[in-house]
Amino acid sequence: MDAEIIAVGSEMLSGGRVDTNSLFLTGELNNLGVEVVTKCVIGDDRERLADAVHRAFARSAIVILSGGLGPTEDDITREAVAQALDRRLVYRAEIAEALARRFAQARRQMAEVNKRQAFLIEGAALLPNDRGTAPGQWVEESGRVVMLLPGPPYELKAMFERQCLPRLARMVPHQAIRTLFLRVAGMAESDLDQLVAPVYKKYENPVTTILAANSDIQIHLRARCATEAQADALLAEVAGPMELLLGDRLYSRNGDPLEVVVGDLLRKQRATVSVAESCTGGMLGERFTAAAGSSDYFLGGFITYTNAMKVELLGVPPEMLAEFGAVSREIAEAMALGARRRTGSTYALAVTGVAGPDSGGESAPVGTAYVAIADASGTQVVHRRFLSDRTRVRVFTTQMALDLLRRRIKVG
């Protein structure tokens, strides 16, 4: 059974608002075995909203609208849904009286405009709202349902859990939806797809989605079966061959980001790490400390943006900087050795590069990055050139550094 979610309100189209309601509703629907196939945001335009509801109701069994149930003229959800379903709006005096009593309890006089909230779509069931003034509505037709829910999350969540979930449980066939999140480092999206496509193209269920962001590739496998055990078995059937193909490029099977995976490896080894950063300006240290409990293994770091700081804080020889330049294999190695020497950490990572937009010269063009790691067994330096903007080059570089540490720990 499929569902669609429509968030209503022009304010939701501004850059400062996030539709958290749809995330909550998606999770609750998935727990019932309902697949959310479409989400959209419609501004305060009655014709556009009516058209969106009409199309959604024609193709999906469940349509949920959030917002637009207030008393003002721009709250047009009731009118738009009634138009889409070709039903009348019916004034219910008892709803208006209940609203008036609610205002009276707060020692306020209800404005005349609040009576707009007493209009119910013909044939709809009222969904009481004990946390606000906007009642919700439940409209069924030919085995399909449209839900009108208030926009404030505090009100929506309570109404959905108390009023909607019990109704949905009676109409939704039992189905289990399970998702597996694989995360991969060190591969381009196109290379990964070419590698694993022969596996996932054999299956319509589970559905495979490949997502790429900042040198981190995610494979989402989503299975729909009668039981959770069947869904888990199907996911294992598809994921197994993929994992063999990916090898050590696969770093997470539960969706954990690379900094969490690396932190767990350090914790198990009872090892510590320090960092020395130039072009990333503290971003690598921030990723380590973003993981809860990182004080177990992260000692700290050095942001040595200038040559003088590299010399003073890390002990990089000035003659080496003069000979090789700050963005070089040799300086990255010297920075890592200096960070480990100054902190006593098990591992030390060092980063130097040219994030842009200005060129670093012929020997170090924009996008050049060197990452070095030092431990008791010696040093290792990797070099890449990323063809992207300044911000992404810096993020790519931190990902490369974390992956280098992950591989070093696994080998050790």
N, C-alpha and C positions, 0 to 999 in steps of 0.2 A: 504494500500500500504506500502511495506517494503523498507527499505534503508540500505545500508552498507557503512561504511566509512573506507577508507584505508589511513593511514598516511605513507608517503614515505620518507625514508632517514635514513641512518645508525646512524646519530647523534641523532635521536629520540629514539634509543635503549640504549643510555647512561643514567646513573643515574641522570644527572643534567638537563634533558630536560622534559618538561611537554607538552603533546599534547592538548593545549588549543583550537586549531581549531576544534577538534571533539566535544568539549563541546558546542561551538558556533553553529556549524552545527546541532547538535542534537536539541538544543532549537528551532532553526528556522524551522527545519523539523517537530518537534512536533506541532508547531503552525499551520502548514498546515494539521495536521492530519496524518502525516507520521511517522511510527514507525521505529526507528533505531534498527535493530535486531543484528547487528554485527559491532564491531570496531576492527581494527587490525593495527599493525605497521610492515612494511616490510622494510628491509634495502636496500641498493643499489645493489640489485641482480636482474637482468632482468628476469631470468627464474622464480624465486620465485614470483616476482611481477606479471608476466604474468599469472602464474598459479592461483594466488589469485584473479586477476581480472576476469579470465575466470570462476572460480567457483562462484564468487559473482554475476556476470552478469547472470548466469544460474538460479539463485534462487531468485534474488531480482530485483524489477523494477527500483530502483535507486541506482547507485554506484557512490560515490564521492571519488576522490583521491586528496590529498593535498600534495604539494611538488614535487620535482624532475623535475621541468620545466626550470631549469636554463640552462646555455650554456655549462657547463663542462661535461666531459665524465661520471661522476658519476650521472648525471641527466638523468635517464633512463625511466621516466614515459611515455613519448610519445612513445618510441619504445616498451615498455612492453604492453601498451594498444593496440597498433596497432597489435602486435603479438597475443594478447588474442582474438581480434575481427576478426583476419584474414583479416586485411586491410593494404593497403600501406600507407607509409608516403609520402606526396606530398610537395615539396618545393614551397613556395609562395613568389615570388620576392617582392610583394607589402608589405608583412610583414617585410622583411629584410630592405626595403627602409624606412619604418616607424620607425624601430628601429634605423637606421642610423641617421634619422632626430632627434630622441630623444637624441641621444648621442651628436649630433652637437649642440643642444640647450644648452647642459651642457658644451659645448666647449671641448668635448672629442672625440677621434677617436675610432670608434667601432672596436673591435677586430674581426678577422675573425671567431673565435669560436662562437660569438653571432649569427651567421647565423643558427646555429642549432635550435634556437628558432623560426625560420621561417618555420619549417616543421609542416604541419597540417595532422592529420589523415584523410584519404580519407573519404569524406562525412561529416566531422565535421564542425560545425559552430564556427567561431572565437569569443572568449570572450575578448574584449579589456581590457587592463590593464593600466589605467592612473596613477598608483602609482608605477609601476615597469616595468622591461623589459620583464617579462615572460607573454605572452598572455595565456589565458586559452582556453579550448576547450569543446564543447558540442557535444556529439555523440549520436544520437538516432538510435534505431533499434528495430522493432517489438514492439513498445509501451514501450520500456525500454530506459533508458538513462545512459550514463557514463559522468561524469563531471571531467575535469582535471583543478584543481585550484592551484595557486601558494602557496608556503609554508608560507611566511611571513604573520602573521595575519592581518596586516594593509592592505595588498593587497588582501588577500582572502576575508575578510569581505566585502570590497567595491565591489568586483567582484560578490560575491554571491548575495548581496542585489540588485545590479543594473541589473545584467545580468541573474542570474539564477532564482531568486524568481518569476519574471513575467512569465517565461517559465514554471516553476513548477506549478504555480497557474492554468495554462491552462490545464495541464495534470493530476493533482491530483484530484480524487473525493473528494468532501467535506466530511471531517470527523473530529470529535472532539476527542482529547485525553486529558483526565483529570487524575491527579494523586493526591492521598490523602496520606499524610505522618503521621502515628501514631507513637509515641515514648513512650516506656515503661521502667520503672525502677524497680529494685528489683526482676527480674525474669531471669532464665536461658533461652537460646534460645530454647532448647528442650522442656522445660516446657511450654513455650509460644506457640510453634507450636502444641503441644498436645492439648492445651486448645482451640485454634482458628481454627485448621484444619477442624473440622466438619462443620464450617461455610464456609470457602473459597473454600473447595473442591467441593462444589455444583456448582461452577461457573468456566467456562472457560474465561469469560469476566465479571469482570475485572481480570487481572492477579495479583496474590499476590506474593510478594517477602518479605522474612524475613531476615534482616541483623543484625548481632551482632558485636559490637565493644566496648570493655572496659566497660562492665556492662551496656551498653546502647543498647536496642533492638529497631529496627525500623521495622515497617510494611509498605510496599509500596503497595498501591492498584492502579492499572492503568487500566482505563476504556476507551474503544474505541466505540464511538457511532456516530450517524448521527449529533447530536447537542450537545452543551455543557450542556444544560438542561437535556437531557437524560443521559449523562455521569455522571453528578452530582447526579441525582436520583439513578442511579445504584450504585454509590459509597456509598451513604447513606444507601441503602438497604443492602449492605454487611457489611459496617462498624458498623452500629447500633448494631447488635447482638454481634460483637466483643467487642465493647466498654462496653456493659453490662457485658460480661464475664471478662474483664480486670479490671473493677472497678477502684479503686484509684491508681492502678499501671500504668494506662495510664496518662501521664502527659502533652502530647502535641498532638494536632490535626492538626497542621499546619507545623510541622517539626522543630519548635523552639527547641534548645537544653535546657537542664535542667537549666543552669545558667540564661538563658533569662527568662524562665518561673518563676523561683524563684524571679528574680529581679522584674518582673511585679507584682507578689504577694506582695512583700515588698513595692513597690511603691504605690499600691492601698491601702495598710494598713497604709501608711505613717510611716513605721517601718524602723529600721536600723539594721545592722548586723556587727559583728566583728568576727575575727577568731584568734585562737591560734593553731599553727601547730608545730608538731615535725617531724614525719617520712615523711610527704609530702613536707616539706621544702619550703613552699610558693605557692605550686600548687593550693591550694584551693583559696587563695586570687587572684591568677592569673585568675582563672576561673570566679570569680565574676567581676573582672575589665575588662575581655574580652568583656563583654556586654556593648554596648553604653549606656551612661547615668547612669552608676553604681555609680557615685558620689552622686546620689539621695539617696542611701541607704547604701552603703558600707563605713564604717568609717575607716577601716584599720585592722591591725593584728599584731601578734607577731610570729616570728619564733624562738621557744625555743627548739633548738636541744639538748642542754645539760641540765642536772639536775640543774646546777647553774643558767642558764637562766630562767628555770621554776620558781625557787625560787625568783630570782631578779626581773623579769619582770611581773610575774603573781601572785606572792605571794603564791606559793604552799609551804606548810610547809615541811621543810626538813625531819622531822620525818615521814611524810606520805610517802615520796619517799623511805625512808629507809625501811619502813614496807611493802609497796605494790609493789614497783618497778615502774619505769617510764612507763612501758607498762601495764596499769591496768585500770580497771573501775574507781577506786577511783581517780587516777591521771587525767584521762580524764575529769571527773566531776570537779575537782579542777581547771583545766586549763580553762574550759569554764566559771566557776564562776569568775575566776580572770580576764579574758578578758572582761567580761561584767562589772565588777566592775571598771576596769581601763578606759574603753571607754564610759560607759553609754549607750551602744547600747541596742536596744530592744531585740535582740537575739545575742547569742554568740555561735559559734561552735568551738569545740576543737577536735584535732586529735592526737592520739599517736599510735604507732604500730612498727612492725618489718617488713621492706620491703625486707630484705635480701641483699645479699645471705647468710650472716652469721647468725647463729641461735641466737635467743634471749633467749634460755634456755628452759627448760621443761615447765615452766609456760606461756611462750610467744614464741611459735615456729614461724618460718618464715611464713609470710603471715597474722599474727595476726594484727587486727586493732580494735581500740576502737574510737568511735565518740560520743561526748557528746554535748548536746545543753542545754543552760540555758536561761530562760526568767523570766518574773515576776511570773509565776505560778510554777516555780521549775526547776528541771533538769531531763534529760533523757539520758541514755547511751545505745548505741547499740554496739554489738560485732560481728565481723565476722572473719573468717580465709579464705584468698584467696590463692588458690593453683596456683600460677603463678610466673612470673619473677618480678624483683624489680620494673621496670617501670610500669608494669600493675597493680601490687599491689597498688602502689601509686595513679594511675588513678582511680582504683576501689574504693579506699578509699574516694577520693574527690567526686565521684559520690554518694557514700553512704551518705556522709555528706550533700550534696545538697538535696538529696531526703528526708533525715530526716527533714531538715528545711522546705521543701515543705509541708510535711505531718503535721508538727507542726503548720504551719500557717493556713492550711486548717481546722484543728481541732479547732484552736482558733477562 
